[in-house]
Each structure stands twice: as structure tokens, then as C-alpha cells.
């Protein structure tokens, strides 16, 4: 896989919504939006309320694309080239 991608997981208390490779993510934090790219420094932050944009990497199964979720509350962790989003609420 490309050096320009990173793993991402999005979960809520009731479902696992995303597990895949991304090229970029824009996350609504409690104090504003934050963009994430591959190789980002470690971050642990409080998730806010708003649009979560995920840009998926191209794979052998086809081209990537973007998906937007409405999220509210929870936490975001970026470490070791893996973004984990634990959302209280999330919907497409």
C-alpha cells in the first residue's frame, strides 16, 4: 500500500462503520475542524459535532472516493499511522 495512506476505523457504541485505508480525513473536533494525512503526529482529541469527511484510497477493487458522516461526541486518536474515531453518534 502507498506511503500516502493510513488506516482508519470509525465505531459507535452500536456499530462499526468504517475500516479501511484513507488518503485524508477532515474531523470535527470540539474546537474546530482538523485535517489528517499519512504520517501525522500523534493526537488525542475530543470529537465535536459536525461533518466527518473521509477520502478513501484507491485499491485493487476500484477507485476510492469520499464519504461524509454526521458525527457527535466521542474521541479521536491518531497514532502509528492509524486514525481511530470513537463517536457517540454517527450517521451517513
MARTORLO-347755 format. One record per residue (C-alpha): z, x, y; residue in one letter; residue number from 1. Coordinates in nm, 4 decimals. Example, Ala and Ser with C-alpha at 12.3 -4.5 7.8 and 13.67 -1.06 7.14 Angstrom:
BEGIN
@w:0.7800 u:1.2300 v:-0.4500 r:A k:1
@w:0.7140 u:1.3670 v:-0.1060 r:S k:2
***
This chain:
BEGIN
@w:0.0000 u:0.0000 v:0.0000 r:X k:1
@w:-0.0668 u:0.1143 v:0.3540 r:X k:2
@w:0.1819 u:0.3125 v:0.5602 r:X k:3
@w:0.1380 u:0.0434 v:0.8258 r:X k:4
@w:0.3058 u:-0.2317 v:0.6235 r:X k:5
@w:0.6633 u:-0.3260 v:0.5433 r:X k:6
@w:0.8366 u:-0.5673 v:0.3073 r:X k:7
@w:0.9713 u:-0.8966 v:0.4378 r:X k:8
@w:1.1965 u:-1.1622 v:0.2884 r:X k:9
@w:1.2904 u:-1.4901 v:0.4587 r:X k:10
@w:1.5572 u:-1.7074 v:0.2977 r:X k:11
@w:1.7665 u:-2.0115 v:0.3887 r:X k:12
@w:2.0715 u:-2.1479 v:0.2059 r:X k:13
@w:1.8402 u:-2.3756 v:0.0048 r:X k:14
@w:1.5112 u:-2.1849 v:-0.0364 r:X k:15
@w:1.3297 u:-1.8532 v:-0.0452 r:X k:16
@w:1.0394 u:-1.8978 v:0.1989 r:X k:17
@w:0.8673 u:-1.5590 v:0.2182 r:X k:18
@w:0.8463 u:-1.2448 v:0.0133 r:X k:19
@w:0.5563 u:-1.0162 v:0.0975 r:X k:20
@w:0.4016 u:-0.7284 v:0.2919 r:X k:21
@w:0.3646 u:-0.7607 v:0.6680 r:X k:22
@w:0.1905 u:-0.5638 v:0.9398 r:X k:23
@w:0.4026 u:-0.7176 v:1.2166 r:X k:24
@w:0.6806 u:-0.9692 v:1.2781 r:X k:25
@w:0.7990 u:-1.1282 v:1.6025 r:X k:26
@w:1.1526 u:-1.2597 v:1.5618 r:X k:27
@w:1.3517 u:-1.4833 v:1.7996 r:X k:28
@w:1.6881 u:-1.3160 v:1.8461 r:X k:29
@w:1.9814 u:-1.4720 v:2.0299 r:X k:30
@w:1.8950 u:-1.2704 v:2.3420 r:X k:31
@w:1.5114 u:-1.2767 v:2.3299 r:X k:32
@w:1.2176 u:-1.2011 v:2.1028 r:X k:33
@w:1.1858 u:-0.8688 v:1.9182 r:X k:34
@w:0.8786 u:-0.7243 v:1.7508 r:X k:35
@w:0.8929 u:-0.5257 v:1.4273 r:X k:36
@w:0.6356 u:-0.2826 v:1.2866 r:X k:37
@w:0.6419 u:-0.0466 v:0.9894 r:X k:38
@w:0.8870 u:0.2400 v:1.0338 r:X k:39
@w:1.1070 u:0.0512 v:1.2815 r:X k:40
@w:1.4551 u:0.1907 v:1.3362 r:X k:41
@w:1.7406 u:0.0112 v:1.1570 r:X k:42
@w:1.8549 u:-0.3097 v:1.3280 r:X k:43
@w:2.1121 u:-0.5781 v:1.2517 r:X k:44
@w:2.0948 u:-0.8730 v:1.4918 r:X k:45
@w:2.1847 u:-1.2382 v:1.5353 r:X k:46
@w:1.8891 u:-1.4729 v:1.4842 r:X k:47
@w:1.8224 u:-1.7180 v:1.7652 r:X k:48
@w:1.6298 u:-2.0441 v:1.7829 r:X k:49
@w:1.2505 u:-2.0370 v:1.8148 r:X k:50
@w:0.9224 u:-1.9313 v:1.6563 r:X k:51
@w:0.9197 u:-1.6622 v:1.3879 r:X k:52
@w:0.5692 u:-1.5127 v:1.3611 r:X k:53
@w:0.4759 u:-1.3175 v:1.0506 r:X k:54
@w:0.1454 u:-1.1261 v:1.0255 r:X k:55
@w:0.0664 u:-1.0638 v:0.6590 r:X k:56
@w:-0.1151 u:-0.7545 v:0.5335 r:X k:57
@w:-0.4497 u:-0.7693 v:0.3550 r:X k:58
@w:-0.4133 u:-0.7482 v:-0.0240 r:X k:59
@w:-0.6410 u:-0.7302 v:-0.3242 r:X k:60
@w:-0.6121 u:-1.1119 v:-0.3353 r:X k:61
@w:-0.7639 u:-1.1507 v:0.0110 r:X k:62
@w:-0.7128 u:-1.1140 v:0.3807 r:X k:63
@w:-0.3724 u:-1.1505 v:0.5351 r:X k:64
@w:-0.3116 u:-1.3918 v:0.8186 r:X k:65
@w:-0.0358 u:-1.5220 v:1.0392 r:X k:66
@w:0.2282 u:-1.7841 v:0.9685 r:X k:67
@w:0.4774 u:-1.9288 v:1.2128 r:X k:68
@w:0.8129 u:-2.0797 v:1.1187 r:X k:69
@w:1.0658 u:-2.2601 v:1.3351 r:X k:70
@w:1.3988 u:-2.0889 v:1.2719 r:X k:71
@w:1.7516 u:-2.1439 v:1.3940 r:X k:72
@w:2.0661 u:-1.9384 v:1.3437 r:X k:73
@w:2.1394 u:-1.6624 v:1.0978 r:X k:74
@w:2.0864 u:-1.2877 v:1.0882 r:X k:75
@w:1.8056 u:-1.0305 v:1.0815 r:X k:76
@w:1.8237 u:-0.6885 v:0.9190 r:X k:77
@w:1.5605 u:-0.4153 v:0.9349 r:X k:78
@w:1.6342 u:-0.1074 v:0.7246 r:X k:79
@w:1.4338 u:0.1254 v:0.4990 r:X k:80
@w:1.1052 u:-0.0426 v:0.5986 r:X k:81
@w:1.2289 u:-0.3845 v:0.4830 r:X k:82
@w:1.2887 u:-0.6855 v:0.7085 r:X k:83
@w:1.5344 u:-0.9432 v:0.5759 r:X k:84
@w:1.5817 u:-1.2720 v:0.7599 r:X k:85
@w:1.8710 u:-1.4961 v:0.6591 r:X k:86
@w:1.8131 u:-1.8208 v:0.8501 r:X k:87
@w:2.0447 u:-2.1212 v:0.8656 r:X k:88
@w:1.7361 u:-2.3425 v:0.9154 r:X k:89
@w:1.3644 u:-2.2722 v:0.8817 r:X k:90
@w:1.0526 u:-2.4884 v:0.8617 r:X k:91
@w:0.6789 u:-2.4327 v:0.8833 r:X k:92
***
